[in-house]
């Protein structure tokens, strides 16, 4: 078994070398499937974990419950695991540091930390200076733990459609991205950005690697990599696709009593038993 330090070094190299496609799992079964298909690392999806356990998104599941799931997922695969820790489960830098320490204890070798407020006064994003301080606290906590944790700083400027217009949104993203990198982040994650020309401009303006998210209708991974992205994450979308399949199975069974949708994507019982056998 590789040590956590060896896994984090692997994960850092994957992010630095680029052309890195990262799947996001929500339980041990999905993590094992992604690993069995040859993905060299796994990320968690906070929304997927929350949905699978009966919570809405945006930190309603809570830090302790989320990190129990991260620990279970990290324990069931041999590849590096990146933890989606949402906005850190607390506004204060000290709370973010506590979450980062707990993520490392859970076995994570990287984290996503976003700048959107959850259950905090004021809608939208943390102020630039606030988020920089929170990222600096995350880096300090990792250093104190003696682990070169890969910190992926997510900004929701595009996801929320912020700014007076597209150029203002782009400018805000550049300022935030470079500030976050200066504060201690290793990479910047911009979900909701799918325009290839804008991606090229952003990659030229940001002084570090960029992470984008796959979604229905987005350019392909090769196109996103060619535009300059180092990493493309599948995010919540695989879990949502599974939810869509379950809905289709339910509707077909209820209306016609047939099983075509279930048959089309069936994962055999013996195959599942083998997948989840103790390693």
Secondary structure by P-SEA (a helix, b strand, c coil): cccaaaaaaaaaaaaaaccbbbbbbccaaaaaaaaaacccbbbbbaaaaaaaacccccccccaaaaaaaaaaaaaacccbbbbcccccccccaaaaaaaaaaaaaacccbbbbbcccccccccccccaaaaaaaaaaaaaaaaaaccccbbbbbbccccccccccaaaaaaaaaaaaaaaaaaccccccccccccaaaaaaaaaaccbbbbbbbccccccaaaaaaacccbbbbcaaaaaaaaaaaaaaaaaaaccccccccccccccaaaaaaaaccc
